[in-house]
């Protein structure tokens, strides 16, 4: 179970996400370490991606992971699966074969950051991914590292 402080925090986060990302739903909300947020994010170009934000047991102190669940595997513009850590592509080592988005450097994560922020950065990453696929340019051209 989440402790009372975490439960209060998650309740606030649910309200924020419901307003700004209504396509994201909560799963296992009372099971600490098994809670995740999942749903479809749609890009400006009409691309639809099912994403999952996995909340670690020590959330909000620890940084959540964000996976692209559907399509089951993302491919870079060169035809390589995006399953390895890559600073150029802003990805981390895949989990369960799913591309893991590097939305925030865990060294700079603070408890003040929110799931809303993770979802927003994931949405921006998806826009950059589509631009990368169209242009062949590295994702880093669209998402420069800025310490977070």
N, C-alpha and C positions, 0 to 999 in steps of 0.2 A: 504494500500500500504506500501511496505517496504520503509524506508527512503533511501536517496541516498547512504549513507555509507553502509547500509545493502545490497542494490542492487549491489553495486560494489563487496562486499564480496561474495555474492551468485554467481555472474558471475565467479569469480576466482574459487570458489568451484566447480562449474559445469565443468570447464575445467579440474580440477584435477580428479574429479570422472570419467569423460569421458575417461581419460587415464588409470586409474587404476581399475575402477569398471564399465566397459562399460555396464554391465547388469542392472545397476541402472538408473532409469529415474526420471525426475522431474515432479511434478504435482502441479498445482495452483501456479506457480512460482511468480506471482505478488501479490498474496493475503496474506498479512501479517497475520501470525497465522494459516493459512490453507495450507501452503506449506509443502510438504513432498516428500521424495525420496523413491522410491520403486522398487524392482526387486528381481531376484533370485540370491542367492549365493549358490555355489556348493562346497561341502566339498571334501577333498582328497579321501574319501571313496565313493564318488558319490552321497551323499545325497543332495537333492535340497530343499531349503527353501526360500520362498518368505518373504522378510523382508520389513519393513516400518520404515523410520526414519522421525519422525515428528518434524518440526522446530517450536519452540515456538516463539511468537510474538517478544520477546526481543533477539532473536538469533543475534549475537553470544554470548551475555552476559549470556544467560540461556542455560542449558544443554538440548539437544534434547532427546526425548524418542525413543526407538527402540523396535518394536514389531515383532514377528514372525506371519505372516499372514497365511501362508500355510506351513505345515499342520495347520489347524485351531486351534488345541490345541496340545501342547507338553506334554508328560507324562514322569515322572522320571522313573528310573530303578525299583522302587518299585510299579509302576503302579498308582501313584498319579498324578493328573493334576498339571501342573506347573503354577498356577494362583495366588499364594500368594508370599509375600516378603520372601526371603530366602537368608541369607548370604552364606549358604553352597552351594546353587545352583546359586548364582549370578543373582537372579531374583527380580523384584519388583512386586507390586500388578498389576494384569492383567488389561488391558484396553479393553473393549468390548469382554472379554473372550479370548483375545490373550495373550500369554506369552510375558512379557515385560522383556527384557534383561537389567541387570544392567551392562552397559558397562563403566560407569564412575561415580564416586561418585560426585553428584552435588556440594558438599562443596568444591571440588578441581577443579571444572570446571573453565576454564579461557577463555576469548575471543580468545586466540591464538589457542585453540583446534579447530579441523575442522571436517566436516562431513566425510571426508576421514578417520580420526582417529576413528570415531564412527563405520563406516562400517568395518574397519579393526578389531577393537575389537569385533564386532559382528561376523565376520568370524571366529575369534579365539574361541569365545564362542561356536559356532556351532561345531567346531572340538572337543572341550571339552565335549559338550553335547553328541556327538556320542561315545566318549571314555567312558563316564559315563554309557551310555546305554549298551555298550558291557561288561564293567567290574563290574558295580554295585557300583563302588567307587564314592564318592561325587564329583561334579564338582569342588569343592574347592581344591581337590587334583591336578587338572590340571590347575586351575586358582587361585593361591593364591592372597589374598588381598594385594595390595602393595600401598595403599593410593590413588589409582585412579580408 
